[in-house]
Amino acid sequence: MGVPPAHLPARVQAAVQRALDTRRLVGAVVLVARDGDLIHAQASGWADRESARPMTVDTIFRLASVSKPIVSAAAMVLVSQGRLDLDDGIERWLPEFRPRLPDGRAARITARQLLSHTAGLGYRFFEADADGPYARAGVSDGMDASGIGLSENLRRLAGVPLLYEPGTAWGYSLATDVLGALIERIQGTSLDAALRRSVTGPLGMGDTGFVAHDAQRVATAYVNDHPQPHRLQEGERVSAFDGAVGIDYSPARIFDRHAFPSAGAGMAGTAGDVLRLLDTLRQGGGDLLPSEIVADMGRDQTAGRDLPDAPGLGFGLGFSVLRDRGLAASPESDGTWRWGGAYGHSWFVDRTQGLSVVALTNTLYEGMSGPFVNELRDAVYGVPGVNE
């Protein structure tokens, strides 16, 4: 299905406005680029509702898992430089990180498995209650005020048995945080400095990092509620999935210079910065990465396994990959990349259509996994019946 550019801005505006009017979102920034040209940009609603601070296109958001493609790109830069082999065991660089299988056997984990979430790790927020193995070990998901360092978090993580033999299943996990430690070790510097050197600096992503310096530019976080979203409280636990204990949130974490750099969830940035990275990858990597490396990132690494509750989707090196648009009931082209972030974000890249779309909101979980995500997607593609 082709994208009708003449009608796209009005359809996207209508989708965003409907989510605001029905009080599912408090505010949003949406950018749409086609063939490298920005064809739609809008900032709508409130960055902070209580003080009536409007959303602007340069508002900074807590990125949550939108951090993952940034850090994944940094790892692939090391691959392109010959400094990291995706299929070597990571024990060469992280000898202290040696989690074992439930039967006590040692396991070999590779960088490819970390990037594709096939390493046998999990997330604390997926556990059924507050007494799960990760919770008992005091593992941080990277969005709480844990007060520990990255090395201590990895020590705790390594003490919990793996969920499965690496490479034999898929499970969304803290693997990207381990990847961040791997990048630090190879680069011999902090993760923030390593990312500035390899990705955010070269691409001019000047508002992206692990600490936000100007609170007046940062969107306040909200939680879907009735009759309207409520302001996310420090330490509030919010579950995104039935049967899962949920995430312990620290909105203040992004201002804490001492919080460990969570590669999978800890960055802040603007929609424009995120779009710059995604569209660079869409175009084949530019000066950042060789095209064959980008092609590997967009190749399904799950051996044909579907992601949980996501028929037709596999996972590449840093984001999901649409394998079968029919199974997924999606207007996107096969091969489309997509992911999101728990603070209320979604993005996708359809290389066949030349599309890069970023939607950062300040409302969880509507902006990540609520109806708005598909409403926006369908508005971009001009699906009949949408916004008519």
Secondary structure, 3 states (H helix, E strand, C coil): CCCCCCCHHHHHHHHHHHHHHCCCCCEEEEEEEECCEEEEEEEEEEEECCCCEECCCCCEEECHHHHHHHHHHHHHHHHHCCCCCCCCEHHHCCCCCCCECCCCCECCCEHHHHHHCCCCCCCHHHCCCCCCHHHHHCCCCCCCCCCCCHHHHHHHHHCCCCCCCCCCCCCCCCHHHHHHHHHHHHHCCCHHHHHHHHHHCCCCCCCCECCCCCHHHECCCEECCCCCCEECCCCCEECCCCCCCCEECCHHHHHCCCCCCCCCCCCEECHHHHHHHHHHHHCCCCCCCCHHHHHHHCCCCCCCCCECCECCEEECCCCEEECCHHHHCCCCCCCCEEEEECCCEEEEEECCCCEEEEEEECEECHHHHCHHHHHHHHHHHCCCCCCC
